[in-house]
Amino acid sequence: MQRIYFLLTFLALTGVSISCKNQQDNELLLEVKQLDKAYENLFVFYANLYDPVTGGFYDGLQKKTPPRIESTCRVISRIDDNGLINTVPDSLKQQWVGFLQAFQDPVTGFFDDPNEHRNIDMRRGRALGYVKGAFKRLGASSKYPYPTIKGNNDIENDVLVHLKSVDNFNNWLEALGWEENPWRAGGTLSAQGNVIASLSSPLKEQIVDAMFDFLADTQNENGFWGGGSLYVQLSGAFKVSSLYGTNDRQMPNANNILKSTLKCIREEECKNSTWVRNPLNLLGAIKPYVDITENEKSDIIKISINNIMQFSCTDGGFSNSIGQKFGTTDGCSQAIITRNALRDWVGLEPLILPNTDSFLKTLRLSQKM
């Protein structure tokens, strides 16, 4: 009789536990779904960024700088991701292609945007990745060949001299300034991914092995790299995580990365929209190798929702930083990636964003096409 009592008690408690979990899951699901309201005017925002004179897109409605490579490629990506690319007239797509092609250096093969204020290796590496992705989406190609390693006689003019040998690469890695800013250092390294992938064997394999040896030797005990604030360290780890993913390698010390990421988002102020997206993508990279509790999952989702809403602007976009009143293409990209990652966390398909048809409607009304 006593055994039956204990069994019934256990079953009752288990049922309560399951019921609470289901209720929590449903609440999180509803919160993530309701997030879409903040994205309803996003494609009107994108349309208003288009400049028919250059064929590119501004970064924000204030138009402080000319249309740029990255802002244009971000909009093209969002258009394609939401199933609009085939509805865009070919004449308009050709304007986008021509805008991007104009930035290519016929000698180096790189695309260099003077309005991007980053170090040269990061700037060129990022632009190359952005443009190659945009051309693929648009079914286009570059005017000139993409960058390649030059012969030894051209070493003085070779912008890829750091990839000519393992020694050169190791010296370059060590000089990236990991202690000062691991976010920038990790970003500069990850921006080389496209170029490293195009190297010939056996140099490519040697460079890749040297890269992961360096990362293994310099990883902090907390799972991140370098110095600075936790968000800066986390963002560096996020940049590095893409290299592990593209090379089919598991990030080391995944449990420490999880603990440090949770500590960061729970305790540190989120001042940049990138800092909402970076933890989610970093956790996505290690999720198969760690156990995340229901309470941790709930914190991750709720904190991310609260954080991303800080950057929602009345112009329909999302800003980069706290206090900014105007949206940017970068802020919007971080918000969209955050939204899709959160949908994945609660088991929802990404789906297209709301009101995507407003993009072409707005262009037509403003006579930009």
N, C-alpha and C positions, 0 to 999 in steps of 0.2 A: 504493500500500500504506500509505504514511504517512497519507494522508487518511482511509483506512478506520480506521486505529488511532485517530486523533484523534476521529473520529465515534463509534466505540465507547466511547471514554473519556468523551466528552461525554454520551452516552446513559446510561452507567453512573452518572455523577455526578448527572445529572438524576433518574434513578430513585431514588437514595439520598435526594436532596433531597425528592422527592415523598413517599417512604416516611416520612421524619422528620416532614414536615408532617402527614401523615395520622395518625401516631402521636400527635403533639402535640394535634391536633384531637380525637382519641378520648379522650385523657386529660382535656382540658378539658370535653368533653361529659359524661364520667362524674362529674367533680367537681361540675358544675352539677346533674346529676340527683340526686346524693347529698345535695345541700343540702336537699332536701325533707323529710328526716328531722327537721330542726329546726322544721318547721311543722306537725307531726302533731297537736299539741294546741291549735292556735291558735283553733279554733272553740269549743272548750270554754272557753277563756279569754274569748272574746267573750261567750258566753252568761252567764258568771258576772258580767259587768259590767252586765247589764240590771237596771234598777230599775222594777218594775211600778207603783210608786206614782206616779212622775212620767211614765213612758213613755219615759225617756231612758236613755242608757248612761253609766256612769262612765268616767273615763279610765284607771283602773287598779284593781286589786283592793284597794288600800289605801283607796280612796274618800276621799281627802283633800279633794276638792272635790265639790260637787253634780254630777249629770249635766250635760253641756255640749252646746252646739250641735255643736262640731267633733267631739267624741268620738262622739256619736250618728250624725252624718253619715258618719264614717269607717266605722263598723260597717255601716251600711246599704249603703255602697258596696261593701264586701268581700262582703257577702251577695249582692248583685246580680251582682257580677263573677264569682262562683262558682256562678251558676245556681240560687240558693236562693230568690230573691224570690217566685217563684210557688208555693213550698211553704209560705210563711209565711201563717198565717191572717189574714184581712182585719181581724179585731178587733185583732190585735197590730200590724199595719201602721198602723191608725188611731190607736193609742196613740202611735206614733212621730210621725205627722203632727201630732197635737194638741200634743205636746211642743214641736215646732219652731215651730208657728204661734204659740204663746204668747209667743215672744220678739219678734214683730214690732211695731214702733212704728207705730201707725195714721197718724201725721202724716208721718213721714219715709219710711216704707216699708221702712226697714232692719230687720235682725234684730240685736239688740244683747245680747250675753251678758255680764253683769257679772263672770262668773268668768274671762273671757279677759283676760289682763293684757298687752295690746298697745296701741299708740297708736290713737286713735279711727278714723283713716282705714283703717288696716290691719285693725282688728278688724271694722268694719262691712263693708268690702269682701270680706274672707275669708268672713265669715258669710253674706253674700248669695250668693256663689258656691257655698258648701257647701250651703246650704238649697235653692237653685234646682236643684242637681244631685240632691239627695235627693228633692225633690218629683217631678222628672222620672222617677226610678227607681220611685217609689211610685205614679205616676199621680195625684198630688195637686196642689193649688195653694195659694197664699197666701190669707190672709183679706182682705188689703188690697193695693192696687196697689203694684208695686215702685217704687223711688225714681226721681224725675224732676227735671229742672231747673225751679226755680220762677221766677215772674215777677220783674222788677226790684224790685217793691214789697216782696217777701219776702226780700230779700237778707240781712238780719240773721239770719234763722232758717233760711237755706238751708245745709244741711250739704254741699252740692255747689258751694259758691261758687267753689272752685278750678277748676271745669269750666265756668264761665260764659263765659270768654273765653280766648284764647291767652295774653294777658299774665298773667292770674291763674294759669293753668296753669304757665307758665314760672317764675313766682315761687315757686309751690308746689314744683315740681321741684327748684329750687335750694336750697330750705330743708329737704330731706329728710335731710341729713347723710350724704352719700355718703362723704366722707373718714373720718368717725368709724365708720360701720358700713354698708358697701354691701349687706350681706345684708338688714338691716332696711330700708334705703332701697329696694332692688330689690323686696323683698316688699311694701312699701307701694304702690309703683307698680304692680306686677303685680296687686295686689288691686283696683285700679281698673278692670281690664280689662272686667269685666262691665258697669260703669256707662258706661264710654267707648263700648262697643259699642251701648248703648241711646240714645246721643245722636242728635239729628237732624242731617241734612246742611244746610249745609256745615260746621257746627261740628265734627262728628265727624272729618271728614277733616283739618280744620285742627289739631285737638288731636293726632291721630295723627301728622301730619307734624312738629309741634313736638316730640313725644316722641322720635321717631327722630332728629331734628336734634340734640336735646340729648344723646342717647346717643352719637351719632357724634362729637360735639365733646368729650365727656368720657371716652371710652374710653381706658384705659391702653395703653401700648405692649405689655404682656403679654397683651392681649385682654380683661382683666377691667376692673372699675370700682372706683374709690375706694381707700381705704387699709385697714389692718389686716392680719391674717394671710392667707396664701394661701387657706386654706379659707374664710375669711369673704369674700374677694374672689370666689372661685370660686362660692360660694353666691349672691352677688349676681348674678353672670353667669347662673347657672342660673335665677334668678327672672326676669331680663330676657329670657332665651331664649324663655319662653312667649309673650311679647308679639310677638317676631319670628315665631313659629310661627303664632299666631292671625291675624296680619296678612299672612301669606304673604310674608314678607321674609327674606332671608338674613342671618345674623349676620355683621357685618364682622370681618375679621382672623381667620378661622377657624383658620389654621395657627398663629397665636400662641396662640389659645385652647387648641389641642391640646397644644402644647409646655408651656404653663403648667399645664394639668390633669395631664399626666403627671408633671411636676416635683412638683406638690402631693401626689398620691397616693403617689408613690415616697418622698418625703422627709419629709412632715409627719405628725404623729400624728393619727389619726382618733379624736376624742373624742366625736363625736355621730353617732347613727345616720343623721341627715339627711345627714351628710357622706359616707356610703357611696352613697346614692341620687343626690345632686346631681351628682357627676361623671359618672355613667352617663347621666343624662338630658341633661346639657349636651353630652356627647360624641355622644349620639343626635341632637341638634339640628344638629351640624356634620358628622356622619359622611358625608353625601352630598358634602361639599365639600372633604374632606381625604383623604390617603392614610395609612392606619394599617397599620404593618408587623405581621407575625405575632408578633414579639417584644413589640411594644407591646400588641397584642391579648391575648397571654398574660398580661402584667403586669396589665392592666386587670381581667381576669377573676379571676386568683388573688388579687390584692390585695383586690378587692371581696369575695370569698368569706371571706377571713381576717378582714376588717374587720367584716362583718355578723355573723359568729359571735361576736364579742366582746359583742354585745348580746342574745344569746339567753338567756332566763331560765327558771328551773325552774318558774315558774307557767304556762308555755305561751306567753307573749308575748315581746316584744322591748322592751328599754328604750330610752330616749332618749340616755342618757349613760353613759360608762364609769364603772363603780363602782356604778351603780344595780342593785339586785337584783330589781326588780319591773318587769314589762312595762307599757307604756302603749299606747293606741290609736295614738298618733303613731308610736311606735317600731315597732309592728306594720305600719303603713302603709308606712313607709320600707323595712322588711324585705321586704314583699310586692312593692313596686315594684322593689326591687333584684333579687329573685328572678326576676321576669318580664323585666327588662332583660337579665339574664345569660343567660336562656334564648334570648332574641332574638340575643344576640351569638354563640351557638354553633349557631344555626339551629333551635332547638326552639320549638314552639308554647307559649304561656303555660300552657295547660291549667288545670283547677281545682286548688285546693290539696287535700292529702290530708285525709281524715276530715271533710269538710264537714257530713255528716249528724249529727255530734255536737252541732251547734248546737241544733237543735230537741229532740234527745234530752235534752240537759242542761237546757234550759228546762223540759221536762215533768217531769223528775225533781225539779227544785227547786221545782216548782209555781209557776212564774212566768208561766204562760200557761194 
